[in-house]
Amino acid sequence: MLSRMADGAEELRETHHVGANTREWMVGMSACPALATYHIRLAGISEAKHGFEFVRVKPGISQILACLGGIGEVLVGDAWAPCREGEAYITPAGMLHAYHAVPGSDWRVCWVTFEEGVDHPPVIVTATPVLARCDPRPLHDAINGLYRESVGPSELAHLNHWVELIQLQVSRLVKPFHTDERLWRLWEAIDADLDHHWTLSELSERAQLSGEHLRRLCQKHLGRSPLEHVTFLRMRRAATLLASTPRKVEAIAASVGYENAFAFSTAFKRWMKLSPSAYRGLNRGEGG
Protein backbone atom coordinates (compact mmCIF):
# COMPACT_ATOMS: atom_id res chain seq x y z
CA MET A 1 0.00 0.00 0.00
CA LEU A 2 0.96 3.62 -0.49
CA SER A 3 2.46 5.17 2.62
CA ARG A 4 1.18 8.69 3.31
CA MET A 5 3.75 9.53 5.96
CA ALA A 6 5.43 12.84 5.14
CA ASP A 7 8.81 11.38 6.02
CA GLY A 8 8.15 7.96 4.57
CA ALA A 9 9.20 8.32 0.95
CA GLU A 10 11.61 5.45 1.36
CA GLU A 11 8.64 3.18 2.20
CA LEU A 12 6.90 3.74 -1.14
CA ARG A 13 6.57 0.78 -3.46
CA GLU A 14 5.88 0.68 -7.18
CA THR A 15 2.12 1.17 -7.48
CA HIS A 16 -0.16 1.55 -10.51
CA HIS A 17 -3.82 1.68 -9.41
CA VAL A 18 -6.46 3.45 -11.45
CA GLY A 19 -9.20 2.53 -9.00
CA ALA A 20 -12.63 1.04 -9.62
CA ASN A 21 -14.49 4.36 -9.82
CA THR A 22 -12.04 6.42 -11.86
CA ARG A 23 -12.94 7.23 -15.49
CA GLU A 24 -10.20 7.75 -18.06
CA TRP A 25 -9.90 8.77 -21.70
CA MET A 26 -6.49 8.18 -23.25
CA VAL A 27 -4.63 7.82 -26.54
CA GLY A 28 -1.40 5.90 -27.12
CA MET A 29 1.07 5.35 -29.94
CA SER A 30 -0.83 2.37 -31.37
CA ALA A 31 -3.92 4.52 -32.01
CA CYS A 32 -1.91 7.56 -33.05
CA PRO A 33 1.61 6.90 -34.40
CA ALA A 34 2.21 10.67 -34.64
CA LEU A 35 2.72 10.71 -30.86
CA ALA A 36 6.07 8.99 -31.41
CA THR A 37 7.33 12.09 -33.25
CA TYR A 38 7.46 13.85 -29.88
CA HIS A 39 8.27 10.72 -27.83
CA ILE A 40 4.81 10.79 -26.23
CA ARG A 41 3.82 7.39 -24.85
CA LEU A 42 0.32 8.27 -23.63
CA ALA A 43 -1.89 11.32 -23.30
CA GLY A 44 -5.06 11.23 -21.26
CA ILE A 45 -7.71 12.75 -19.03
CA SER A 46 -8.72 11.21 -15.70
CA GLU A 47 -11.68 11.85 -13.42
CA ALA A 48 -9.93 10.30 -10.45
CA LYS A 49 -11.63 8.97 -7.34
CA HIS A 50 -10.21 7.61 -4.11
CA GLY A 51 -8.19 4.52 -5.04
CA PHE A 52 -6.39 6.27 -7.89
CA GLU A 53 -2.72 6.09 -6.86
CA PHE A 54 0.58 5.80 -8.66
CA VAL A 55 4.15 5.39 -7.44
CA ARG A 56 7.02 5.12 -9.91
CA VAL A 57 10.24 4.37 -8.07
CA LYS A 58 12.71 4.67 -10.95
CA PRO A 59 10.62 5.43 -14.02
CA GLY A 60 11.81 5.31 -17.60
CA ILE A 61 9.22 7.96 -18.42
CA SER A 62 8.74 11.62 -17.59
CA GLN A 63 5.30 13.10 -17.04
CA ILE A 64 3.20 16.23 -16.79
CA LEU A 65 0.00 15.92 -14.75
CA ALA A 66 -2.12 19.09 -14.64
CA CYS A 67 -5.08 19.59 -12.30
CA LEU A 68 -8.39 20.85 -13.70
CA GLY A 69 -10.37 20.60 -10.47
CA GLY A 70 -10.57 18.95 -7.06
CA ILE A 71 -7.58 18.09 -4.92
CA GLY A 72 -5.05 15.28 -5.04
CA GLU A 73 -1.72 14.80 -3.34
CA VAL A 74 1.70 14.61 -4.99
CA LEU A 75 5.11 13.79 -3.59
CA VAL A 76 7.53 16.72 -3.71
CA GLY A 77 10.84 16.03 -2.00
CA ASP A 78 10.02 13.93 1.06
CA ALA A 79 6.58 15.43 1.70
CA TRP A 80 3.08 15.15 0.28
CA ALA A 81 1.69 18.38 -1.14
CA PRO A 82 -1.86 19.19 -2.29
CA CYS A 83 -2.26 19.51 -6.06
CA ARG A 84 -5.14 21.87 -6.80
CA GLU A 85 -6.77 23.39 -9.85
CA GLY A 86 -4.24 25.39 -11.85
CA GLU A 87 -1.22 23.38 -10.75
CA ALA A 88 0.92 20.86 -12.62
CA TYR A 89 3.07 18.06 -11.22
CA ILE A 90 6.14 17.84 -13.48
CA THR A 91 8.32 14.78 -13.04
CA PRO A 92 11.57 13.79 -14.81
CA ALA A 93 12.57 10.26 -15.77
CA GLY A 94 14.57 8.23 -13.30
CA MET A 95 13.31 10.07 -10.20
CA LEU A 96 10.83 8.74 -7.63
CA HIS A 97 7.44 10.38 -7.96
CA ALA A 98 4.00 9.58 -6.61
CA TYR A 99 0.47 10.94 -6.61
CA HIS A 100 -3.02 9.90 -5.51
CA ALA A 101 -6.61 11.05 -5.22
CA VAL A 102 -7.80 11.82 -1.72
CA PRO A 103 -11.06 10.65 -0.10
CA GLY A 104 -14.02 12.96 -0.62
CA SER A 105 -12.63 14.86 -3.62
CA ASP A 106 -13.01 14.21 -7.33
CA TRP A 107 -9.58 14.99 -8.81
CA ARG A 108 -9.79 15.97 -12.46
CA VAL A 109 -6.43 15.83 -14.22
CA CYS A 110 -4.98 15.72 -17.73
CA TRP A 111 -1.59 14.21 -18.31
CA VAL A 112 1.09 13.33 -20.84
CA THR A 113 3.85 10.74 -20.38
CA PHE A 114 7.05 10.74 -22.42
CA GLU A 115 9.52 8.05 -23.38
CA GLU A 116 12.99 9.25 -22.37
CA GLY A 117 16.10 7.72 -23.88
CA VAL A 118 19.67 8.33 -24.95
CA ASP A 119 18.71 8.90 -28.59
CA HIS A 120 16.96 12.24 -28.00
CA PRO A 121 17.15 15.15 -25.57
CA PRO A 122 14.92 14.88 -22.48
CA VAL A 123 11.53 16.56 -22.69
CA ILE A 124 11.54 17.41 -18.99
CA VAL A 125 14.81 18.65 -17.56
CA THR A 126 13.94 19.34 -13.91
CA ALA A 127 16.32 17.63 -11.51
CA THR A 128 13.48 16.52 -9.22
CA PRO A 129 9.66 16.51 -9.31
CA VAL A 130 8.14 19.99 -9.00
CA LEU A 131 4.69 21.48 -8.50
CA ALA A 132 4.12 24.55 -10.69
CA ARG A 133 1.33 27.00 -11.45
CA CYS A 134 -0.28 26.64 -14.88
CA ASP A 135 -3.43 27.03 -16.94
CA PRO A 136 -4.36 23.39 -17.63
CA ARG A 137 -7.29 24.10 -19.96
CA PRO A 138 -5.41 24.38 -23.30
CA LEU A 139 -3.61 21.09 -22.66
CA HIS A 140 -6.88 19.44 -21.65
CA ASP A 141 -8.61 20.70 -24.79
CA ALA A 142 -5.81 19.43 -27.04
CA ILE A 143 -5.84 15.97 -25.42
CA ASN A 144 -9.63 15.86 -25.60
CA GLY A 145 -9.51 16.81 -29.28
CA LEU A 146 -6.98 14.07 -30.00
CA TYR A 147 -9.09 11.50 -28.14
CA ARG A 148 -12.30 12.41 -29.96
CA GLU A 149 -10.55 12.32 -33.33
CA SER A 150 -8.93 8.94 -32.53
CA VAL A 151 -12.27 7.29 -31.69
CA GLY A 152 -14.13 9.11 -34.47
CA PRO A 153 -12.97 9.96 -38.02
CA SER A 154 -9.33 9.24 -37.11
CA GLU A 155 -7.96 11.19 -40.08
CA LEU A 156 -4.19 11.33 -39.93
CA ALA A 157 -3.92 15.02 -40.80
CA HIS A 158 -6.24 15.93 -37.94
CA LEU A 159 -4.49 13.57 -35.54
CA ASN A 160 -1.15 15.16 -36.45
CA HIS A 161 -2.48 18.64 -35.73
CA TRP A 162 -3.86 17.63 -32.33
CA VAL A 163 -0.55 16.00 -31.42
CA GLU A 164 1.33 19.15 -32.39
CA LEU A 165 -1.02 21.22 -30.21
CA ILE A 166 -0.34 18.90 -27.27
CA GLN A 167 3.39 19.29 -27.78
CA LEU A 168 3.09 23.08 -27.99
CA GLN A 169 1.17 23.18 -24.71
CA VAL A 170 3.68 20.87 -23.04
CA SER A 171 6.52 23.08 -24.25
CA ARG A 172 4.81 26.09 -22.69
CA LEU A 173 4.39 24.30 -19.37
CA VAL A 174 7.98 23.09 -19.13
CA LYS A 175 9.56 26.23 -20.62
CA PRO A 176 10.41 27.84 -17.24
CA PHE A 177 12.37 24.71 -16.30
CA HIS A 178 14.63 24.61 -19.35
CA THR A 179 18.15 25.64 -18.49
CA ASP A 180 18.75 27.58 -21.72
CA GLU A 181 16.01 29.59 -23.40
CA ARG A 182 18.12 30.87 -26.30
CA LEU A 183 17.47 27.84 -28.48
CA TRP A 184 13.71 27.98 -28.10
CA ARG A 185 13.59 31.71 -28.90
CA LEU A 186 15.75 31.04 -31.96
CA TRP A 187 13.61 28.20 -33.30
CA GLU A 188 10.39 30.12 -32.79
CA ALA A 189 11.83 32.87 -35.03
CA ILE A 190 13.12 30.41 -37.65
CA ASP A 191 9.82 28.51 -37.76
CA ALA A 192 8.08 31.77 -38.65
CA ASP A 193 10.43 32.35 -41.63
CA LEU A 194 11.13 28.93 -43.13
CA ASP A 195 11.34 30.16 -46.73
CA HIS A 196 14.50 32.10 -45.89
CA HIS A 197 17.79 30.44 -46.90
CA TRP A 198 19.29 30.25 -43.43
CA THR A 199 23.05 29.92 -42.96
CA LEU A 200 24.91 28.91 -39.83
CA SER A 201 26.31 32.42 -39.43
CA GLU A 202 22.79 33.91 -39.58
CA LEU A 203 21.53 31.42 -37.00
CA SER A 204 24.46 32.22 -34.73
CA GLU A 205 23.89 35.94 -35.08
CA ARG A 206 20.16 35.59 -34.35
CA ALA A 207 20.91 33.49 -31.25
CA GLN A 208 23.77 35.81 -30.20
CA LEU A 209 26.08 32.83 -29.88
CA SER A 210 29.22 31.69 -31.64
CA GLY A 211 28.72 29.02 -34.29
CA GLU A 212 30.52 26.42 -32.19
CA HIS A 213 28.54 27.24 -29.04
CA LEU A 214 25.27 27.03 -30.99
CA ARG A 215 26.34 23.67 -32.43
CA ARG A 216 27.11 22.28 -28.96
CA LEU A 217 23.79 23.49 -27.55
CA CYS A 218 21.86 21.98 -30.46
CA GLN A 219 23.58 18.62 -30.06
CA LYS A 220 22.90 18.65 -26.33
CA HIS A 221 19.24 19.68 -26.46
CA LEU A 222 18.10 18.46 -29.89
CA GLY A 223 20.54 15.75 -30.90
CA ARG A 224 21.21 17.38 -34.29
CA SER A 225 23.17 20.25 -35.81
CA PRO A 226 21.61 23.74 -36.21
CA LEU A 227 21.12 23.38 -39.96
CA GLU A 228 19.75 19.86 -39.52
CA HIS A 229 17.15 21.28 -37.17
CA VAL A 230 16.20 23.92 -39.72
CA THR A 231 15.58 21.04 -42.15
CA PHE A 232 13.54 19.22 -39.49
CA LEU A 233 11.33 22.29 -39.04
CA ARG A 234 10.90 22.58 -42.82
CA MET A 235 9.94 18.91 -43.18
CA ARG A 236 7.48 19.14 -40.30
CA ARG A 237 5.77 22.15 -41.89
CA ALA A 238 5.78 20.51 -45.32
CA ALA A 239 4.23 17.33 -43.93
CA THR A 240 1.42 19.36 -42.37
CA LEU A 241 0.77 21.20 -45.63
CA LEU A 242 0.81 18.01 -47.68
CA ALA A 243 -1.66 16.30 -45.37
CA SER A 244 -4.05 19.21 -44.86
CA THR A 245 -4.04 21.34 -48.03
CA PRO A 246 -4.36 20.80 -51.80
CA ARG A 247 -1.34 23.02 -52.50
CA LYS A 248 1.00 21.76 -55.22
CA VAL A 249 4.32 20.24 -54.20
CA GLU A 250 6.16 23.08 -55.98
CA ALA A 251 4.34 25.69 -53.88
CA ILE A 252 4.98 23.80 -50.65
CA ALA A 253 8.65 23.44 -51.56
CA ALA A 254 8.98 27.21 -52.07
CA SER A 255 7.15 27.97 -48.81
CA VAL A 256 9.73 26.00 -46.81
CA GLY A 257 12.83 27.36 -48.54
CA TYR A 258 13.47 25.09 -51.56
CA GLU A 259 14.04 26.55 -55.00
CA ASN A 260 12.78 23.49 -56.85
CA ALA A 261 10.53 20.52 -56.24
CA PHE A 262 13.24 17.95 -56.96
CA ALA A 263 15.56 19.16 -54.16
CA PHE A 264 12.59 19.36 -51.80
CA SER A 265 11.36 15.86 -52.70
CA THR A 266 14.83 14.40 -52.17
CA ALA A 267 15.12 16.01 -48.72
CA PHE A 268 11.56 15.07 -47.77
CA LYS A 269 12.07 11.41 -48.67
CA ARG A 270 15.34 11.31 -46.72
CA TRP A 271 13.64 12.61 -43.57
CA MET A 272 10.15 11.10 -43.84
CA LYS A 273 11.00 7.84 -45.70
CA LEU A 274 8.22 8.61 -48.20
CA SER A 275 7.99 10.83 -51.24
CA PRO A 276 5.75 13.92 -50.86
CA SER A 277 3.07 12.39 -53.10
CA ALA A 278 3.14 9.09 -51.19
CA TYR A 279 2.94 10.92 -47.85
CA ARG A 280 -0.01 12.97 -49.09
CA GLY A 281 -1.80 9.86 -50.33
CA LEU A 282 -1.22 7.95 -47.09
CA ASN A 283 -2.42 10.81 -44.92
CA ARG A 284 -5.55 11.29 -46.99
CA GLY A 285 -6.49 7.63 -46.89
CA GLU A 286 -5.39 6.99 -50.46
CA GLY A 287 -2.64 4.54 -49.62
CA GLY A 288 -2.89 0.78 -49.72
MOLIN-V767501 format. One record per backbone hydrogen bond with DSSP energy under -0.5 kcal/mol. CO is the residue of the C=O (numbers start at 1). NH is the residue of the N-H. Records with the same first field share a line. If there is no record, write none. Layout:
CO = NH, NH
This chain:
1 = 3
5 = 8
8 = 11
9 = 12
15 = 55
16 = 18
17 = 53
19 = 22
23 = 47
25 = 45
27 = 43
28 = 31, 32
32 = 35
33 = 36
34 = 37, 38
35 = 38, 40
36 = 39
39 = 41, 115
41 = 29
42 = 113
43 = 27
44 = 111
45 = 25
46 = 48, 109
47 = 23
48 = 107
49 = 52
51 = 53
52 = 101
53 = 17
54 = 99
55 = 15, 57
56 = 97
59 = 94
60 = 116
62 = 114
63 = 91
64 = 112
65 = 89
66 = 110
67 = 86
69 = 108
71 = 102
72 = 83
73 = 100
74 = 76, 81
76 = 79
79 = 76
81 = 74
82 = 84
83 = 72
84 = 87
86 = 134
87 = 67
88 = 90, 132
89 = 65, 91
90 = 130
91 = 63
92 = 95
97 = 56
98 = 75
99 = 54
100 = 73
102 = 105
105 = 107
106 = 108
107 = 48, 109
108 = 68, 69
109 = 46
110 = 66
111 = 44
112 = 64
113 = 41, 42
114 = 62
117 = 120
123 = 125
130 = 90
132 = 88
134 = 136
136 = 140
137 = 141
138 = 142
139 = 143
140 = 144
141 = 145
142 = 146
143 = 147
144 = 148
145 = 149
146 = 150
147 = 151
148 = 152
149 = 154
155 = 159
156 = 160
157 = 161
158 = 162
159 = 163
160 = 164
161 = 165
162 = 166
163 = 167
164 = 168
165 = 169
166 = 170
167 = 171
168 = 172
169 = 173
170 = 174
171 = 175
174 = 177
175 = 178
181 = 185
182 = 186
183 = 187
184 = 188
185 = 189
186 = 190
187 = 191
188 = 192
190 = 193
191 = 194
193 = 196
196 = 198
199 = 203
200 = 204
201 = 205
202 = 206
203 = 207
204 = 208, 209
210 = 214
211 = 215
212 = 216
213 = 217
214 = 218
215 = 219
216 = 220
217 = 221
218 = 222, 223, 224
225 = 229
226 = 230
227 = 231
228 = 232
229 = 233
230 = 234
231 = 235
232 = 236
233 = 237
234 = 238
235 = 239
236 = 240
237 = 241
238 = 242
239 = 243
240 = 244
241 = 245
248 = 252
249 = 253
250 = 254
251 = 255
252 = 256
253 = 256, 258
254 = 257
260 = 264
261 = 265
262 = 266
263 = 267
264 = 268
265 = 269
266 = 270
267 = 271
268 = 272
269 = 273
275 = 279
276 = 280
277 = 281
278 = 282
279 = 283
280 = 284
281 = 284, 286, 287
282 = 285
283 = 157
